[in-house]
Amino acid sequence: MKRKHIILIHVIFWAVMLVSTGLQIIPLIGKTPWNFIAIDYLIYAATFVMFFYLFYFSISKKHQGRKKLIFLLISGLLFILIMTAPITYIYIYMLFPNLLEMSGNKFLLNFGKYYISFFEMNFMFAVLGSLIKTALEWYENTMKQKEVEKQLVSGELALLRSQINPRFLLNTLTYIKSLIGTQPDKAIYSIESLSEIMSYMLYETSAGKVLLDNEINYINNYLNLQRVRYSPDHIRFEVTSDTRGIMVPPLLFMPLLENAFKYGEGSAETPGIIISLGIFENSLLFKVMNYVKGSAAETKDEEGFNVSAIKRYLDLQFGSKYSLETMNEGSKYLIVLNVRLT
């Protein structure tokens, strides 16, 4: 918590406490001399402030252990018991000097009455000082822990993205290299699409959320690269609803698309890969269906399709606000992502 916020908390606390304490002297106005009221108020106020901050500054992280906390409580209670005695004596000396002339039980009885009054208030402000400091320490630790967790999640997301993107770029560059000598027009077209993809990945995906329309444009560029390798109708991509203004994590759909092309059967019937995206009742629905190669069809465990890594990525992004289903239907493989937008 910022220093100015801590100061503001203290100012508000003491404004409330000192005003509420001052209200108790209203019945004395007109019946008691002003100097008596002022000294009485100042002694009590100074005592409250002293005990509050003595305990406020004595609490630190080193007292979080159980044994150290018990020791602090016992020593603090003894300190209040001892220090209240001279404060009570000073109060009586300044306002009720005639009590000092008493002796024996009479003096002890009157002294004890004021001592208990001071002890109760001193104890209360000592506890308040300790509680406020403990609450501020807890808040500070919680904020630091959340910041650390946020940094860890951000780092893990970046790592997961880095595991996805280089493989795609390497495969694409290798394929473009093979086109340069035989089909230069396709190579130029592929380089243009790759340029837009690289620009998006480098300059727009650093934010936590991007526009879904930008992701759709990215998907189209990615599919344009893939279409160069297949027949014109092999890949079908459909957007079935209005996607304007919707925000999603960047590169959200890439792992699912990469799986489709990694394990897809290029010689399958047309269309061999069907991709659909739509918004239905505050949920984003993304489906990818592809025919699988014979070797991939035999590998039906999740690791074979890298779904475990994809789920980890989605867990970090959405927590429990998504579902991911995979289905094998003979030579077809279907994966369905459903994300709640609210």
KEKE-3310 file (N, C-alpha, C; in steps of 0.2 Angstrom, whole numbers, plus 5000, padded with zeros to 4 digits):
npx = (5004:5002:5012:5005:4992:4992:4995:4983:4973:4977:4975:4961:4957:4962:4955:4942:4942:4947:4938:4926:4930:4931:4918:4913:4916:4907:4896:4902:4905:4903:4900:4912:4929:4938:4952:4954:4946:4953:4966:4963:4958:4969:4979:4973:4971:4985:4990:4983:4987:5001:5001:4995:5004:5016:5013:5009:5021:5029:5024:5029:5035:5042:5036:5026:5026:5020:5025:5033:5023:5014:5024:5025:5012:5011:5022:5018:5006:5010:5018:5009:5002:5012:5016:5004:5002:5012:5006:4993:4996:5002:4991:4982:4990:4990:4977:4969:4976:4973:4970:4982:4985:4978:4979:4983:4969:4960:4967:4972:4960:4954:4965:4965:4953:4955:4966:4961:4952:4961:4969:4960:4957:4970:4974:4964:4968:4981:4978:4971:4981:4989:4981:4978:4991:4994:4984:4987:5000:4996:4988:4998:5007:4998:4995:5008:5010:5000:5005:5017:5011:5004:5015:5021:5011:5010:5023:5023:5013:5019:5029:5022:5017:5028:5032:5023:5024:5037:5038:5028:5033:5045:5042:5034:5043:5052:5044:5041:5053:5055:5046:5051:5059:5051:5038:5037:5027:5017:5026:5029:5016:5014:5024:5020:5008:5014:5021:5011:5006:5018:5019:5008:5010:5022:5019:5006:5002:5006:4998:4986:4973:4965:4956:4943:4941:4953:4960:4953:4957:4970:4969:4964:4975:4984:4978:4978:4991:4992:4983:4990:4997:4987:4972:4961:4948:4950:4951:4940:4933:4922:4913:4901:4893:4890:4905:4911:4919:4922:4933:4948:4960:4977:4982:4974:4968:4977:4985:4975:4972:4985:4986:4976:4982:4994:4991:4982:4974:4980:4976:4962:4944:4936:4928:4943:4947:4937:4933:4925:4918:4909:4897:4887:4874:4882:4893:4908:4911:4921:4926:4935:4936:4944:4951:4960:4977:4983:4992:4990:4977:4977:4983:4976:4977:4977:4990:4995:4989:4993:4984:4985:4994:4988:4976:4982:4986:4974:4968:4976:4972:4958:4953:4940:4931:4928:4927:4933:4932:4936:4934:4934:4929:4929:4939:4938:4942:4937:4937:4932:4930:4923:4920:4916:4910:4907)
npy = (4994:5011:5025:5037:5033:5025:5035:5042:5033:5033:5047:5048:5038:5044:5056:5052:5045:5055:5065:5058:5055:5068:5072:5067:5076:5086:5087:5092:5106:5122:5118:5114:5121:5128:5125:5114:5104:5105:5100:5087:5081:5082:5074:5061:5060:5061:5049:5039:5040:5037:5024:5017:5019:5014:5000:4999:5001:4991:4979:4967:4958:4948:4944:4935:4921:4909:4907:4919:4928:4926:4929:4942:4947:4944:4951:4964:4966:4966:4978:4988:4987:4991:5004:5011:5015:5026:5036:5037:5043:5055:5061:5062:5070:5082:5086:5082:5085:5085:5072:5066:5069:5060:5045:5027:5015:5024:5032:5022:5017:5027:5030:5018:5018:5028:5022:5010:5015:5021:5010:5002:5010:5012:4999:4996:5004:5000:4987:4991:4998:4987:4978:4986:4988:4974:4971:4980:4974:4961:4965:4970:4959:4951:4958:4958:4944:4941:4949:4942:4929:4933:4937:4925:4918:4925:4923:4910:4909:4915:4907:4895:4901:4903:4890:4886:4895:4896:4883:4883:4894:4890:4878:4885:4894:4884:4878:4889:4891:4880:4883:4894:4891:4883:4888:4903:4913:4909:4908:4922:4926:4919:4924:4937:4935:4929:4939:4948:4940:4939:4953:4955:4946:4951:4964:4966:4956:4957:4962:4959:4956:4955:4961:4951:4951:4955:4943:4934:4939:4936:4922:4920:4924:4914:4903:4906:4904:4890:4886:4887:4875:4865:4859:4871:4870:4863:4868:4875:4889:4897:4911:4913:4923:4940:4947:4959:4970:4961:4954:4944:4932:4934:4924:4913:4903:4896:4884:4874:4875:4872:4858:4853:4854:4847:4834:4832:4824:4826:4822:4819:4818:4832:4846:4845:4850:4858:4873:4883:4897:4906:4916:4913:4916:4923:4916:4910:4899:4888:4877:4864:4852:4839:4827:4813:4807:4790:4785:4795:4792:4781:4785:4789:4795:4809:4816:4813:4822:4833:4839:4841:4851:4862:4863:4867:4879:4885:4884:4893:4905:4906:4899:4891:4894:4889:4875:4861:4849:4834:4823:4807:4801:4788:4791:4804:4819:4829:4844:4854:4870:4880:4895:4905:4921:4931)
npz = (5000:4996:5003:5006:5006:5018:5027:5026:5031:5045:5048:5046:5056:5068:5068:5069:5082:5091:5090:5094:5107:5112:5112:5124:5133:5133:5142:5153:5150:5155:5168:5173:5175:5161:5159:5167:5159:5147:5151:5156:5144:5135:5142:5142:5128:5123:5130:5123:5110:5112:5117:5107:5096:5101:5101:5088:5080:5086:5081:5068:5054:5059:5070:5066:5069:5080:5094:5095:5094:5105:5116:5113:5116:5130:5135:5131:5138:5151:5150:5148:5161:5169:5165:5165:5179:5182:5173:5178:5191:5187:5181:5192:5200:5193:5191:5203:5215:5229:5232:5234:5247:5254:5264:5266:5264:5258:5249:5240:5235:5228:5219:5212:5205:5195:5189:5184:5174:5166:5162:5155:5143:5138:5135:5126:5115:5113:5108:5096:5089:5087:5079:5068:5062:5060:5050:5040:5037:5033:5021:5013:5011:5005:4993:4987:4986:4976:4966:4963:4959:4948:4940:4938:4932:4920:4915:4913:4903:4893:4890:4886:4874:4867:4865:4855:4844:4837:4831:4821:4813:4809:4801:4791:4785:4780:4770:4762:4757:4749:4739:4732:4721:4712:4712:4712:4712:4722:4733:4735:4738:4750:4758:4760:4767:4778:4783:4788:4798:4806:4810:4817:4828:4834:4838:4843:4851:4864:4873:4886:4882:4866:4851:4845:4832:4827:4830:4821:4809:4809:4810:4797:4789:4793:4788:4775:4772:4773:4764:4752:4751:4750:4741:4734:4740:4752:4765:4776:4783:4794:4801:4811:4817:4824:4829:4834:4844:4854:4866:4868:4874:4866:4852:4855:4848:4840:4845:4843:4829:4824:4828:4820:4807:4809:4812:4802:4787:4772:4759:4761:4759:4752:4761:4770:4782:4793:4800:4813:4820:4833:4842:4855:4866:4876:4875:4868:4854:4847:4834:4828:4815:4808:4796:4800:4799:4796:4806:4816:4819:4826:4837:4851:4863:4874:4874:4862:4854:4859:4868:4882:4884:4878:4886:4898:4895:4893:4905:4913:4906:4908:4919:4927:4917:4905:4893:4885:4873:4866:4852:4844:4829:4820:4806:4808:4818:4831:4839:4852:4858:4871:4878:4891:4891:4900)
capx = (5000:5006:5013:5000:4986:4993:4994:4976:4970:4979:4972:4954:4956:4962:4949:4936:4944:4948:4932:4922:4933:4930:4911:4912:4917:4902:4892:4906:4905:4899:4900:4919:4934:4941:4959:4953:4944:4959:4971:4960:4957:4976:4982:4970:4973:4992:4991:4980:4992:5007:5001:4993:5010:5021:5011:5009:5028:5032:5022:5032:5034:5046:5031:5021:5027:5015:5029:5034:5017:5012:5028:5023:5006:5012:5026:5014:5001:5014:5020:5003:5000:5017:5016:4998:5003:5014:5002:4988:4999:5003:4984:4980:4994:4988:4970:4966:4981:4971:4970:4989:4986:4975:4983:4980:4965:4956:4971:4972:4953:4953:4970:4963:4947:4958:4970:4957:4950:4966:4971:4955:4958:4977:4973:4960:4972:4986:4975:4969:4987:4992:4977:4979:4997:4993:4979:4991:5005:4992:4986:5004:5009:4993:4996:5014:5009:4996:5009:5021:5007:5003:5021:5022:5006:5012:5029:5021:5009:5024:5033:5018:5016:5035:5032:5019:5025:5043:5037:5024:5037:5050:5038:5032:5049:5055:5039:5042:5060:5054:5042:5054:5062:5046:5032:5038:5021:5015:5031:5028:5010:5015:5028:5015:5004:5018:5023:5006:5006:5024:5018:5003:5013:5027:5017:4999:5000:5009:4993:4982:4967:4965:4950:4942:4941:4960:4962:4950:4961:4976:4968:4964:4982:4987:4975:4980:4998:4991:4979:4995:4999:4982:4968:4957:4942:4952:4950:4934:4933:4916:4912:4893:4889:4894:4911:4913:4920:4923:4940:4950:4968:4980:4984:4970:4965:4983:4986:4970:4973:4991:4985:4973:4986:4999:4988:4977:4976:4979:4972:4956:4939:4935:4934:4947:4947:4932:4934:4919:4918:4902:4895:4880:4872:4888:4899:4912:4911:4926:4926:4939:4936:4949:4952:4967:4981:4982:4996:4987:4971:4979:4986:4970:4978:4978:4996:4997:4986:4995:4979:4987:4998:4983:4972:4986:4986:4967:4967:4979:4968:4951:4951:4935:4926:4929:4926:4937:4930:4939:4930:4937:4924:4932:4944:4937:4944:4934:4939:4927:4931:4918:4922:4911:4913:4905)
capy = (5000:5017:5028:5042:5029:5023:5041:5044:5029:5036:5053:5046:5034:5048:5061:5048:5043:5061:5068:5054:5056:5075:5073:5065:5082:5091:5088:5096:5113:5126:5116:5113:5126:5126:5122:5107:5100:5104:5095:5080:5079:5081:5068:5055:5059:5059:5042:5035:5040:5034:5017:5015:5019:5009:4994:4999:5000:4985:4973:4967:4951:4943:4942:4931:4915:4908:4908:4926:4932:4925:4933:4949:4948:4944:4957:4970:4967:4968:4985:4992:4987:4995:5011:5015:5018:5033:5040:5039:5047:5062:5063:5064:5076:5088:5088:5080:5085:5083:5065:5064:5070:5054:5039:5021:5012:5029:5034:5016:5016:5033:5029:5012:5020:5031:5017:5005:5019:5022:5004:5000:5014:5010:4992:4996:5008:4996:4982:4994:4999:4980:4976:4990:4986:4967:4971:4983:4969:4956:4967:4971:4952:4948:4961:4955:4937:4941:4951:4936:4924:4936:4937:4918:4916:4929:4920:4903:4910:4917:4901:4891:4904:4902:4883:4885:4900:4894:4877:4886:4899:4886:4875:4889:4896:4878:4877:4894:4890:4875:4886:4899:4889:4880:4892:4910:4917:4906:4910:4929:4927:4916:4929:4943:4932:4928:4946:4951:4936:4941:4959:4954:4942:4955:4971:4966:4950:4958:4964:4953:4954:4958:4961:4945:4952:4954:4936:4931:4941:4932:4915:4920:4924:4908:4898:4907:4900:4883:4884:4886:4868:4860:4861:4877:4869:4858:4871:4879:4893:4901:4915:4913:4928:4946:4947:4966:4973:4956:4954:4937:4932:4933:4918:4908:4897:4893:4877:4870:4875:4868:4851:4850:4853:4843:4827:4831:4820:4831:4818:4817:4821:4840:4849:4840:4854:4863:4877:4887:4901:4909:4919:4910:4917:4925:4911:4909:4892:4887:4870:4862:4845:4837:4820:4811:4802:4783:4785:4799:4789:4776:4788:4793:4798:4816:4818:4812:4828:4839:4843:4843:4858:4866:4863:4871:4886:4888:4885:4900:4911:4906:4896:4887:4897:4886:4868:4858:4842:4831:4817:4803:4797:4785:4795:4811:4821:4835:4847:4860:4875:4884:4900:4910:4928:4935)
capz = (5000:4996:5010:5006:5008:5025:5031:5026:5036:5051:5049:5047:5062:5074:5068:5072:5089:5095:5090:5099:5114:5114:5113:5131:5138:5132:5148:5158:5148:5159:5175:5175:5172:5154:5160:5169:5154:5142:5154:5156:5137:5133:5145:5139:5120:5123:5132:5118:5104:5114:5117:5100:5091:5104:5099:5081:5078:5088:5077:5062:5051:5063:5075:5064:5072:5086:5100:5096:5095:5112:5120:5112:5120:5137:5137:5130:5144:5157:5149:5150:5168:5173:5162:5167:5185:5182:5170:5183:5196:5184:5180:5199:5203:5189:5192:5209:5220:5236:5233:5236:5254:5258:5265:5267:5259:5254:5243:5235:5232:5223:5214:5208:5201:5189:5186:5180:5169:5161:5159:5150:5137:5136:5133:5120:5110:5111:5103:5090:5085:5084:5074:5062:5059:5057:5044:5034:5035:5029:5015:5009:5009:5000:4986:4985:4983:4970:4960:4961:4956:4941:4936:4937:4926:4914:4912:4910:4897:4888:4889:4882:4867:4864:4862:4849:4838:4833:4827:4815:4809:4806:4796:4786:4781:4776:4765:4757:4753:4744:4733:4728:4714:4708:4711:4715:4714:4728:4738:4737:4742:4757:4762:4762:4773:4784:4785:4792:4804:4811:4813:4823:4834:4837:4840:4845:4856:4871:4878:4889:4878:4859:4848:4842:4825:4825:4830:4815:4803:4810:4808:4790:4786:4794:4784:4768:4771:4773:4758:4746:4751:4748:4736:4736:4745:4757:4771:4776:4789:4795:4807:4811:4821:4825:4834:4835:4851:4859:4868:4869:4874:4859:4849:4858:4844:4837:4846:4840:4822:4823:4829:4814:4801:4811:4811:4797:4781:4766:4754:4763:4755:4753:4764:4775:4788:4794:4806:4814:4826:4833:4848:4857:4873:4880:4875:4862:4852:4842:4833:4822:4813:4802:4795:4803:4796:4799:4812:4821:4821:4831:4844:4853:4870:4874:4873:4855:4850:4863:4871:4889:4884:4877:4892:4903:4892:4894:4913:4915:4904:4909:4925:4926:4913:4898:4892:4879:4872:4860:4850:4838:4825:4814:4803:4810:4824:4832:4845:4853:4864:4873:4883:4894:4890:4906)
cpx = (5004:5006:5007:4993:4986:4992:4986:4972:4971:4975:4964:4953:4956:4957:4943:4937:4944:4942:4927:4924:4931:4922:4909:4912:4911:4898:4895:4906:4900:4898:4908:4924:4937:4948:4958:4951:4949:4964:4969:4960:4964:4979:4979:4972:4980:4993:4988:4985:4999:5007:4999:5000:5016:5019:5011:5016:5031:5030:5026:5032:5037:5041:5025:5021:5023:5019:5030:5028:5014:5017:5027:5017:5007:5016:5022:5009:5004:5016:5015:5001:5005:5016:5009:4998:5006:5010:4996:4990:4999:4996:4981:4983:4992:4981:4966:4972:4979:4970:4976:4990:4983:4980:4979:4975:4961:4960:4971:4965:4952:4958:4968:4958:4950:4962:4967:4954:4955:4969:4966:4956:4965:4977:4970:4964:4978:4984:4974:4975:4990:4988:4977:4985:4997:4989:4983:4997:5002:4991:4993:5007:5004:4994:5003:5014:5005:5000:5014:5017:5006:5009:5023:5018:5008:5018:5027:5017:5014:5028:5029:5017:5023:5036:5028:5022:5031:5042:5034:5029:5042:5047:5036:5038:5052:5050:5040:5048:5059:5050:5046:5057:5057:5040:5033:5032:5018:5020:5030:5021:5010:5019:5024:5011:5008:5020:5018:5005:5012:5022:5013:5006:5018:5024:5010:4997:5003:5004:4989:4976:4968:4958:4949:4943:4949:4963:4959:4954:4968:4975:4967:4970:4985:4984:4977:4987:4997:4987:4984:4997:4994:4977:4964:4952:4944:4951:4944:4934:4926:4915:4904:4889:4893:4899:4914:4914:4922:4931:4942:4958:4971:4982:4980:4969:4971:4984:4981:4971:4979:4990:4981:4977:4992:4997:4983:4979:4974:4976:4965:4951:4938:4928:4937:4947:4942:4933:4928:4920:4912:4901:4888:4879:4878:4893:4902:4913:4916:4927:4931:4938:4941:4949:4959:4971:4981:4986:4993:4981:4972:4981:4980:4971:4979:4985:4998:4994:4988:4990:4980:4990:4992:4978:4976:4986:4979:4966:4970:4975:4961:4949:4946:4929:4927:4928:4930:4935:4934:4935:4934:4931:4927:4939:4944:4940:4941:4936:4935:4929:4925:4920:4917:4914:4911:4905)
cpy = (5006:5021:5033:5039:5027:5029:5043:5040:5031:5042:5052:5043:5039:5054:5058:5047:5050:5065:5065:5055:5063:5076:5071:5071:5087:5092:5092:5104:5117:5124:5115:5118:5123:5123:5115:5102:5099:5099:5088:5077:5077:5075:5062:5054:5057:5052:5038:5034:5036:5027:5014:5014:5015:5002:4993:4997:4994:4979:4973:4960:4946:4940:4937:4924:4915:4910:4916:4930:4932:4929:4940:4951:4949:4950:4964:4971:4969:4976:4989:4992:4991:5002:5015:5018:5025:5038:5042:5044:5054:5065:5066:5070:5082:5091:5087:5080:5083:5076:5062:5064:5064:5049:5033:5019:5018:5031:5028:5015:5021:5032:5023:5013:5023:5026:5012:5009:5020:5015:5001:5003:5012:5003:4992:4999:5004:4990:4985:4995:4992:4978:4979:4988:4979:4967:4974:4978:4964:4958:4968:4964:4949:4951:4959:4948:4937:4944:4946:4931:4927:4936:4930:4916:4919:4925:4913:4904:4911:4911:4896:4894:4902:4895:4882:4889:4897:4888:4879:4890:4895:4882:4879:4892:4890:4877:4882:4893:4885:4877:4891:4897:4886:4885:4899:4914:4915:4908:4917:4930:4924:4921:4935:4941:4931:4934:4949:4947:4938:4948:4959:4951:4947:4961:4971:4961:4951:4960:4958:4951:4958:4957:4954:4945:4952:4947:4932:4933:4937:4925:4915:4920:4917:4903:4899:4904:4893:4881:4883:4879:4863:4863:4867:4876:4865:4861:4876:4883:4898:4904:4916:4918:4935:4946:4954:4967:4967:4955:4947:4937:4931:4926:4912:4902:4893:4886:4872:4869:4871:4861:4849:4849:4848:4835:4826:4827:4825:4828:4816:4820:4829:4842:4845:4843:4859:4867:4882:4891:4905:4911:4917:4911:4918:4920:4911:4901:4892:4879:4869:4854:4844:4829:4818:4806:4795:4783:4789:4796:4784:4779:4792:4795:4805:4819:4818:4819:4834:4843:4845:4849:4863:4868:4868:4878:4889:4889:4892:4906:4911:4903:4890:4889:4895:4878:4866:4851:4840:4824:4814:4800:4794:4788:4802:4813:4828:4838:4853:4864:4879:4888:4904:4917:4933:4931)
cpz = (5000:5002:5011:5009:5016:5029:5031:5031:5043:5053:5050:5054:5068:5074:5071:5080:5093:5096:5095:5106:5117:5115:5120:5136:5137:5138:5153:5156:5152:5167:5177:5171:5165:5155:5162:5163:5149:5145:5154:5149:5134:5136:5142:5132:5119:5125:5126:5112:5106:5114:5110:5096:5094:5101:5091:5078:5080:5084:5070:5059:5055:5069:5073:5066:5079:5093:5101:5097:5103:5117:5119:5116:5127:5139:5136:5136:5150:5157:5151:5157:5171:5171:5164:5174:5185:5179:5174:5188:5193:5183:5187:5201:5199:5190:5199:5214:5227:5237:5236:5244:5258:5259:5266:5261:5255:5248:5238:5232:5226:5217:5209:5203:5195:5186:5182:5174:5163:5158:5154:5143:5134:5132:5126:5114:5108:5106:5097:5086:5083:5079:5067:5058:5056:5051:5038:5032:5031:5022:5010:5007:5004:4993:4983:4982:4977:4964:4958:4957:4949:4937:4934:4931:4920:4910:4909:4904:4891:4885:4884:4875:4864:4861:4856:4843:4834:4829:4820:4811:4805:4800:4790:4782:4777:4770:4759:4753:4748:4738:4729:4721:4709:4707:4715:4716:4721:4734:4740:4740:4749:4761:4764:4768:4779:4787:4790:4799:4809:4814:4818:4829:4838:4841:4843:4851:4863:4876:4881:4885:4871:4857:4845:4835:4822:4825:4823:4809:4803:4808:4800:4786:4787:4789:4776:4766:4770:4766:4752:4746:4749:4742:4738:4741:4751:4764:4771:4783:4789:4801:4806:4815:4822:4831:4836:4842:4856:4860:4870:4870:4867:4858:4853:4854:4840:4838:4843:4833:4820:4823:4822:4808:4803:4810:4806:4791:4775:4760:4755:4758:4757:4756:4770:4782:4788:4801:4807:4820:4827:4841:4850:4864:4877:4880:4868:4860:4846:4841:4827:4821:4807:4802:4797:4799:4799:4806:4818:4824:4826:4838:4846:4860:4869:4872:4866:4851:4854:4866:4879:4889:4883:4883:4898:4901:4894:4901:4915:4912:4907:4916:4924:4921:4906:4898:4885:4878:4865:4858:4844:4835:4819:4812:4805:4817:4825:4839:4846:4859:4865:4879:4885:4894:4896:4912)
residu = (MET:LYS:ARG:LYS:HIS:ILE:ILE:LEU:ILE:HIS:VAL:ILE:PHE:TRP:ALA:VAL:MET:LEU:VAL:SER:THR:GLY:LEU:GLN:ILE:ILE:PRO:LEU:ILE:GLY:LYS:THR:PRO:TRP:ASN:PHE:ILE:ALA:ILE:ASP:TYR:LEU:ILE:TYR:ALA:ALA:THR:PHE:VAL:MET:PHE:PHE:TYR:LEU:PHE:TYR:PHE:SER:ILE:SER:LYS:LYS:HIS:GLN:GLY:ARG:LYS:LYS:LEU:ILE:PHE:LEU:LEU:ILE:SER:GLY:LEU:LEU:PHE:ILE:LEU:ILE:MET:THR:ALA:PRO:ILE:THR:TYR:ILE:TYR:ILE:TYR:MET:LEU:PHE:PRO:ASN:LEU:LEU:GLU:MET:SER:GLY:ASN:LYS:PHE:LEU:LEU:ASN:PHE:GLY:LYS:TYR:TYR:ILE:SER:PHE:PHE:GLU:MET:ASN:PHE:MET:PHE:ALA:VAL:LEU:GLY:SER:LEU:ILE:LYS:THR:ALA:LEU:GLU:TRP:TYR:GLU:ASN:THR:MET:LYS:GLN:LYS:GLU:VAL:GLU:LYS:GLN:LEU:VAL:SER:GLY:GLU:LEU:ALA:LEU:LEU:ARG:SER:GLN:ILE:ASN:PRO:ARG:PHE:LEU:LEU:ASN:THR:LEU:THR:TYR:ILE:LYS:SER:LEU:ILE:GLY:THR:GLN:PRO:ASP:LYS:ALA:ILE:TYR:SER:ILE:GLU:SER:LEU:SER:GLU:ILE:MET:SER:TYR:MET:LEU:TYR:GLU:THR:SER:ALA:GLY:LYS:VAL:LEU:LEU:ASP:ASN:GLU:ILE:ASN:TYR:ILE:ASN:ASN:TYR:LEU:ASN:LEU:GLN:ARG:VAL:ARG:TYR:SER:PRO:ASP:HIS:ILE:ARG:PHE:GLU:VAL:THR:SER:ASP:THR:ARG:GLY:ILE:MET:VAL:PRO:PRO:LEU:LEU:PHE:MET:PRO:LEU:LEU:GLU:ASN:ALA:PHE:LYS:TYR:GLY:GLU:GLY:SER:ALA:GLU:THR:PRO:GLY:ILE:ILE:ILE:SER:LEU:GLY:ILE:PHE:GLU:ASN:SER:LEU:LEU:PHE:LYS:VAL:MET:ASN:TYR:VAL:LYS:GLY:SER:ALA:ALA:GLU:THR:LYS:ASP:GLU:GLU:GLY:PHE:ASN:VAL:SER:ALA:ILE:LYS:ARG:TYR:LEU:ASP:LEU:GLN:PHE:GLY:SER:LYS:TYR:SER:LEU:GLU:THR:MET:ASN:GLU:GLY:SER:LYS:TYR:LEU:ILE:VAL:LEU:ASN:VAL:ARG:LEU:THR)
# end
